[in-house]
């Protein structure tokens, strides 16, 4: 674990809020001049603390207005079954995130589609075609409280 001072923590907080923030605005917000702020950001990148920059999308406007948290359990847990499932999941464009988890289920998927009809089609035609799925539990996102 890398220890971060209060300025580095402030830089990370600002960049999480708006990764497109100018160096001048970032410097003003953290109380430094532009050059040391730029050097600190580059150092955070070199250390691997900042791994990349992303964009936040309006899901409704791009046809992904329905988010589904889907819990999946497998029939067995051999290396081959796990690898087959994970390789299949990687190629499904509707799946935004996939987490291998411990507990009652083996995987938690975040699925994004336009509507319930598309989710039903995805479930019947794509997800169910993956071998060795024992159970699927779907929960539908009603609203977003916090996004990191």
ChimeraX attribute file (.defattr): number of C-alpha atoms within 10 A of each C-alpha:
attribute: neighborCount
match mode: 1-to-1
recipient: residues
	/A:1	4
	/A:2	6
	/A:3	7
	/A:4	12
	/A:5	8
	/A:6	10
	/A:7	15
	/A:8	17
	/A:9	13
	/A:10	16
	/A:11	18
	/A:12	19
	/A:13	13
	/A:14	17
	/A:15	17
	/A:16	14
	/A:17	10
	/A:18	15
	/A:19	16
	/A:20	13
	/A:21	13
	/A:22	12
	/A:23	15
	/A:24	14
	/A:25	13
	/A:26	24
	/A:27	18
	/A:28	13
	/A:29	14
	/A:30	17
	/A:31	12
	/A:32	14
	/A:33	15
	/A:34	16
	/A:35	12
	/A:36	11
	/A:37	21
	/A:38	16
	/A:39	11
	/A:40	15
	/A:41	20
	/A:42	13
	/A:43	14
	/A:44	17
	/A:45	13
	/A:46	11
	/A:47	11
	/A:48	10
	/A:49	14
	/A:50	14
	/A:51	10
	/A:52	8
	/A:53	10
	/A:54	10
	/A:55	8
	/A:56	7
	/A:57	9
	/A:58	10
	/A:59	14
	/A:60	12
	/A:61	9
	/A:62	10
	/A:63	12
	/A:64	17
	/A:65	16
	/A:66	18
	/A:67	23
	/A:68	21
	/A:69	18
	/A:70	18
	/A:71	20
	/A:72	21
	/A:73	19
	/A:74	18
	/A:75	13
	/A:76	12
	/A:77	12
	/A:78	10
	/A:79	9
	/A:80	10
	/A:81	17
	/A:82	16
	/A:83	12
	/A:84	14
	/A:85	18
	/A:86	16
	/A:87	12
	/A:88	15
	/A:89	19
	/A:90	13
	/A:91	9
	/A:92	13
	/A:93	10
	/A:94	20
	/A:95	19
	/A:96	15
	/A:97	13
	/A:98	17
	/A:99	12
	/A:100	12
	/A:101	13
	/A:102	9
	/A:103	7
	/A:104	9
	/A:105	17
	/A:106	17
	/A:107	19
	/A:108	20
	/A:109	19
	/A:110	19
	/A:111	22
	/A:112	21
	/A:113	23
	/A:114	17
	/A:115	14
	/A:116	14
	/A:117	10
	/A:118	15
	/A:119	19
	/A:120	12
	/A:121	11
	/A:122	17
	/A:123	14
	/A:124	11
	/A:125	11
	/A:126	15
	/A:127	18
	/A:128	14
	/A:129	12
	/A:130	15
	/A:131	13
	/A:132	16
	/A:133	16
	/A:134	12
	/A:135	13
	/A:136	16
	/A:137	12
	/A:138	15
	/A:139	11
	/A:140	13
	/A:141	12
	/A:142	9
	/A:143	7
	/A:144	6
	/A:145	5
	/A:146	5
	/A:147	4
	/A:148	4
